[in-house]
């Protein structure tokens, strides 16, 4: 052992300290090895970090889920309340009055202010709730709710609320915040300030929701209106009427634009209203088509005339007399009755081969030329039918005429020197006199209609004469 120690000390410097003599000098290979080991450890830590994070996250989530499940198990009433849909919901009382233009007041189909009430389940009657509730009116995307669903979450409703475009006024202006008392509230003046062409569906809906924090009871589901298009207010000046009125300007008809080519052509020929357009279409359709020119195709013509014919005729009837001929027409020159040589003809009979159709057409044309001088009768169509039918009661009222009807149901007509009696069963246009001495006489020089009872002094005379 001594020899080994002696041999190991050979060649050493006796003046060097003992600790320095024992320290080995690192070699180049050992230094490279240490560097590689450090790099490997750093890469390993980087690789393990995502996996460790995922494992920790999954364990935390699993622990929270077990805890929430135990909480709901302890309080089952809370779990049931969370899953049950609300049975209370807001509802607009009526549909909106369409079309809607920007800057115009939004009202319901009757032209009245919008109303909102609370209903429960399938009941349509308002359901009172305790205390006043604040309600906000909002604008929704026309595609809400998706799939025509009847239920949605508050978050889904809020996500579809539409705001104004950048640089524009608030989309809905006016009394958008209302207070609902006794389950009913009336909406004040509200209007939309922008059209609906800039969103994908090109339609809006009105919505109503309970203002968050204003009500602490069970959830009240939001109300939504039908989807509608909002047009620019400049288009309101040119909108069509459905149905049109007789005194409407002719450009209110479909396919006839204001100050357009068709409008100018009609106006230059004295056709300025819907009534004048319809009269011309009855009297001379080819001439009217010629006025409109080749620019009005058959398809456009059909759309225009179909729209025009939806016009309500009203209760005015026009009488034109020439010699032994008298015709009664509606406001657009369609013949309703004709009296020829004392015989009354219905519309159906005027189409038979025994009637001189050219003569009737000529009379209608003359009546049109002298329209302002015609005698006007204002009455219901049924009254006019009775007034002029004479011997045609059986045809106008099949099944109600009988030869066995007692005399106290006899109907008598007078027109000049012409008189016709027919039995009419329980028509009841005028009441029979309540006593034997009552006689009501409203006779005029033109037309009379009389109910004759038995005894003959029970006479009621009803005048259908004009002005």
Buried (B, 14 or more C-beta within 10 A) or exposed (E): EEEEEEEEEEEEEEEEEEEEEEEEEEEEEEEEEEEEEEEEEEEEEEEEEEEEEEEEEEEEEEEEEEEEEEEEEEEEEEBEEEEEEEBBBBBBBBEBBEBBBBEBBBBBEEEEBBBBBBBBEEEEEBBEBEEEBBBBBBBBBBBBBEEEEEEBEBEBBBEBBBEBEEEEEEBBBBEBEBEBEEBEBEBBEBBBBBBBEEBEBBBBBBBBBBEEEBBEEEBBBBBBBEBBBBBEBEEBEEEBBEEBBBEBBBBBBBBBEEEEEBBEBBBEBEBBBBBBBBBBBBBBEEEBBEBBEEEBEEEBBEBBBEBBEEBEBEBBBBBBBEEEBBBBBBBBBBBBBBBBEBBBBBEEBBEEEEBEEEEBEEBBEEBBEEBEEBBEBEBEEEBBBBBBBBEBBBEBBEEBBEEEBEEEBBBBBBBEEBEBEBBBBEBEBBEEBEEEEEEEEEBEEBBBBBBBBEEEEBBBBBBBBBE
